[in-house]
Amino acid sequence: MRDRTFLRLWTGTTASGLATWALPFILGLAVLDRSLSAVSLGIVLAARTAGFLVAVPLGGVLADRHSRRGVVLWSGLLAAAATPVIAWGLGESLTLTAVAAALVGAGQGACRPAFQALTAEVVDPGRRQQANAAMTLAVRVSTLLGPGLTALLATVLDIPALLWGTAALWLLAALLPPSGTADHAPTGRASLAAEFAEGLREARRHPWFVAGLGALTAVIATGYSATGVALPLVSRDRYGSEVVLAAALTAYTAGALVGALIIARWRPRSQGWAALAGLGCYGLAPLSLIAEVHPAVVIVAYVVTGIGIELFNVPWFTATQREVDPRLLARVSSVDFLFSYGLAPVGLALIAPAINALGLTAVLAGCAVVCFAAPGLAALVPSSRRFAR
């Protein structure tokens, strides 16, 4: 953090994370004051997700083809410009609001792989694990403190003013990050599809990456869905209030903070196996919701889950930055985000019908099995032991 170049990158990344997190929360407040209906909220958030999924592979290709700093700049400016349009469209035009949300999602999606590649350019290899831990710490702190701060601001500011505030955050994300060492002028290249396919080939060249990404995608699609859908149901129906829901989510974030602090210094010899073991801890989340246990058991399970996810995330990002061809790093990072986070909405959409058809216990047990088994299977790939060839 004493490195001014990294501090600029960290601040810009943090600003983008805050803006990304804040938009759904602010739109939720818009539902409460009847500026937006619940159905309209779902449409707007779906549009943002669609924009994200379209822009992630495109952003990866552009960040490898052109300046990573330039991609961060233009994607941040796009999100900053589109956010006020959401404010203008609230209560007036659902179409305008949804289109603006899609553009914000596109800006968010395009900057993610560029930020990952820019980190590898700005930070020397020996300090990248600490740098990635610092990045995730910022995200977790904003997640922990953000709801209270936003609710407090909502007592003195209206919804449009809050949205303008997120536009200002996107502006910071666009303007603050430094230029990287590998910036270059654009040259004649193959088509965008061909260049993305080259990134896919580079990803397949690393068996540990393919196995780890498969495990991560499976865990997010099941364990994350259990947290998103089943936890509110269990909190309401079994414990009679939303207290367990709020406590478990807070415990998860607090655990993630602890995990980031641990992995900033810890260097296990079998780093890949340790990371996959941390990812497997996500199985404790659905497992803790199966039986009627004391709420403290659920909270502890979510603390361990939070610790485990950061014991995976930080070494995963660091290994990708170390092992992947620097020319293709943004594209491979876009493959990571596209599969892991891109398929999360599919899990969320399917888990509720599955609960209705099979019952809550069966679905939670299945999610737990997947969360434990997927990282275990990934660990069987020889190069997964150290996340290296």
HUDA-V780135 format. One record per residue. N is the residue number from 1. PHI is phi in radians with two decimals (NA if undefined). OMEGA is omega as a letter, one per 40 degrees, with the letter a starting at -180 (* if undefined). Layout:
n;phi;omega
N;PHI;OMEGA
N;PHI;OMEGA
This chain:
n;phi;omega
1;NA;i
2;-1.44;i
3;-1.46;a
4;-1.09;i
5;-1.12;i
6;-1.16;a
7;-1.06;i
8;-1.11;i
9;-1.12;a
10;-1.08;a
11;-1.13;i
12;-1.13;i
13;-1.10;i
14;-1.09;i
15;-1.08;i
16;-1.14;i
17;-1.13;i
18;-1.09;a
19;-1.14;i
20;-1.10;a
21;-1.19;a
22;-1.22;a
23;-1.03;i
24;-1.06;a
25;-1.16;i
26;-1.15;i
27;-1.14;i
28;-1.10;i
29;-1.12;i
30;-1.14;i
31;-1.16;a
32;-1.14;i
33;-1.65;i
34;1.18;i
35;-1.33;a
36;-2.54;i
37;-1.48;i
38;-1.10;i
39;-1.13;i
40;-1.11;i
41;-1.04;i
42;-1.06;i
43;-1.15;a
44;-1.14;i
45;-1.18;i
46;-1.13;i
47;-1.11;i
48;-1.11;i
49;-1.10;i
50;-1.09;i
51;-1.06;i
52;-1.06;a
53;-1.16;i
54;-1.23;a
55;-1.44;a
56;-1.03;i
57;-1.15;i
58;-1.10;i
59;-1.10;i
60;-1.10;i
61;-1.13;a
62;-1.14;a
63;-1.20;i
64;-1.48;a
65;-1.40;a
66;-2.11;i
67;-1.25;i
68;-1.08;i
69;-1.09;i
70;-1.15;i
71;-1.15;i
72;-1.06;a
73;-1.05;a
74;-1.26;i
75;-1.21;i
76;-1.14;i
77;-1.14;i
78;-1.08;i
79;-1.13;i
80;-1.12;a
81;-1.30;a
82;-1.39;a
83;-1.07;i
84;-1.06;i
85;-1.15;i
86;-1.05;i
87;-1.09;i
88;-1.19;a
89;-1.41;a
90;-1.01;i
91;1.34;a
92;-1.98;a
93;-2.52;i
94;-1.15;i
95;-1.07;i
96;-1.08;i
97;-1.11;a
98;-1.17;i
99;-1.11;i
100;-1.12;i
101;-1.11;i
102;-1.10;i
103;-1.19;i
104;-1.08;i
105;-1.07;i
106;-1.13;i
107;-1.08;i
108;-1.09;a
109;-1.19;a
110;-1.20;a
111;-1.43;a
112;-1.06;i
113;-1.14;i
114;-1.15;i
115;-1.08;i
116;-1.08;a
117;-1.22;a
118;-1.16;i
119;-1.06;i
120;-1.15;i
121;-1.37;a
122;-1.45;a
123;-1.88;i
124;-1.25;a
125;-0.94;a
126;-1.18;a
127;-2.01;a
128;-1.19;i
129;-1.12;i
130;-1.13;i
131;-1.13;i
132;-1.15;i
133;-1.14;i
134;-1.10;i
135;-1.09;a
136;-1.24;i
137;-1.05;i
138;-1.08;i
139;-1.11;a
140;-1.21;i
141;-1.12;i
142;-1.14;i
143;-1.16;a
144;-1.28;a
145;-1.67;a
146;-1.03;a
147;-0.99;a
148;-1.13;a
149;-1.15;a
150;-1.17;i
151;-1.10;i
152;-1.16;i
153;-1.12;a
154;-1.16;i
155;-1.33;a
156;-2.11;a
157;-2.15;i
158;-1.50;a
159;-1.07;i
160;-1.00;i
161;-1.13;i
162;-1.12;i
163;-1.16;i
164;-1.08;i
165;-1.12;i
166;-1.20;i
167;-1.09;i
168;-1.13;i
169;-1.10;i
170;-1.11;i
171;-1.12;i
172;-1.06;i
173;-1.07;a
174;-1.34;a
175;-1.67;a
176;-1.37;a
177;-0.99;a
178;-1.45;i
179;-1.37;i
180;-1.59;a
181;-1.40;a
182;-1.82;i
183;-1.06;a
184;-2.62;i
185;-1.32;i
186;-1.14;i
187;-2.29;i
188;-1.14;a
189;-2.32;i
190;-1.29;i
191;-1.16;i
192;-1.05;a
193;-1.11;i
194;-1.15;i
195;-1.23;i
196;-1.15;i
197;-1.07;i
198;-1.11;i
199;-1.13;i
200;-1.09;i
201;-1.12;i
202;-1.12;i
203;-1.09;a
204;-1.18;i
205;-1.22;a
206;-2.02;a
207;-0.99;i
208;-1.09;a
209;-1.23;a
210;-1.08;a
211;-1.15;a
212;-1.14;i
213;-1.16;i
214;-1.08;i
215;-1.14;a
216;-1.09;i
217;-1.08;i
218;-1.12;a
219;-1.17;a
220;-1.15;a
221;-1.18;a
222;-1.92;a
223;-1.14;i
224;-1.13;i
225;-1.14;i
226;-1.10;i
227;-1.16;a
228;-1.29;a
229;-1.95;a
230;-1.30;a
231;-1.03;i
232;-1.07;i
233;-1.14;a
234;-1.13;i
235;-1.05;a
236;-1.31;a
237;-1.46;a
238;-1.65;a
239;-1.85;i
240;1.36;i
241;-2.85;i
242;-1.61;a
243;-1.09;a
244;-1.14;i
245;-1.03;a
246;-1.11;a
247;-1.16;a
248;-1.17;i
249;-1.16;i
250;-1.15;i
251;-1.12;i
252;-1.08;a
253;-1.16;i
254;-1.10;i
255;-1.10;i
256;-1.10;i
257;-1.06;i
258;-1.09;i
259;-1.07;i
260;-1.13;i
261;-1.14;i
262;-1.14;a
263;-1.33;i
264;-1.10;a
265;-2.00;a
266;-1.34;i
267;-2.22;i
268;-1.13;a
269;-1.12;i
270;-1.75;a
271;-1.09;a
272;-1.14;i
273;-1.10;i
274;-1.10;i
275;-1.14;a
276;-1.17;i
277;-1.10;i
278;-1.08;i
279;-1.08;i
280;-1.11;i
281;-1.07;i
282;-1.07;i
283;-1.09;i
284;-1.17;a
285;-1.11;i
286;-1.16;a
287;-1.09;a
288;-1.24;a
289;-1.70;a
290;-1.26;a
291;-1.78;i
292;-1.41;a
293;-2.05;i
294;-1.10;a
295;-0.94;a
296;-1.08;i
297;-1.13;i
298;-1.08;a
299;-1.12;i
300;-1.09;i
301;-1.04;a
302;-1.30;i
303;-1.09;a
304;-1.13;i
305;-1.05;i
306;-1.10;i
307;-1.03;a
308;-1.09;a
309;-1.16;i
310;-1.40;i
311;-1.11;i
312;-1.57;a
313;-0.99;a
314;-1.15;i
315;-1.10;i
316;-1.10;i
317;-1.11;a
318;-1.14;i
319;-1.15;i
320;-1.09;i
321;-1.15;a
322;-1.45;a
323;-1.60;a
324;-1.40;i
325;-0.93;a
326;-0.96;i
327;-1.16;a
328;-2.01;a
329;-1.10;a
330;-1.12;i
331;-1.16;i
332;-1.15;i
333;-1.10;i
334;-1.17;i
335;-1.07;i
336;-0.98;a
337;-1.15;a
338;-1.13;a
339;-1.42;a
340;-1.24;a
341;-1.49;a
342;-1.18;i
343;-1.54;i
344;-1.03;i
345;-1.05;i
346;-1.13;i
347;-1.08;i
348;-1.09;a
349;-1.26;a
350;-1.58;a
351;-1.22;i
352;-1.12;i
353;-1.04;i
354;-1.13;i
355;-1.11;i
356;-1.13;a
357;-1.46;a
358;-1.91;a
359;1.74;a
360;-1.12;a
361;-1.08;a
362;-1.12;a
363;-1.17;i
364;-1.11;i
365;-1.10;i
366;-1.10;i
367;-1.08;a
368;-1.10;i
369;-1.06;i
370;-1.08;a
371;-1.12;i
372;-1.39;a
373;-1.35;a
374;-1.06;i
375;-1.12;i
376;-1.10;i
377;-1.16;i
378;-1.09;a
379;-1.17;i
380;-1.27;i
381;-1.23;a
382;-0.91;a
383;-1.27;i
384;-1.26;a
385;-1.03;a
386;-2.14;a
387;0.88;a
388;-2.72;i
389;-1.21;*
